[in-house]
């Protein structure tokens, strides 16, 4: 990743774009504690806001 460190977001992107374990190549040791971290609260709130806006937009178009 550009920041030089894995976070939950870029880890999700990397894993979701692969087509199986054989397609994943790690260039650095993986700190498995990254899977125990939580998302930043601001990002979760923004995701909720966007979901709500999407629902309103869908209802408006119906």
Residue pairs with C-beta under 8 A, 6 or more apart in sequence:
1 7
1 10
3 10
6 30
6 31
6 34
7 34
7 37
8 34
8 37
8 39
11 34
14 24
15 24
18 24
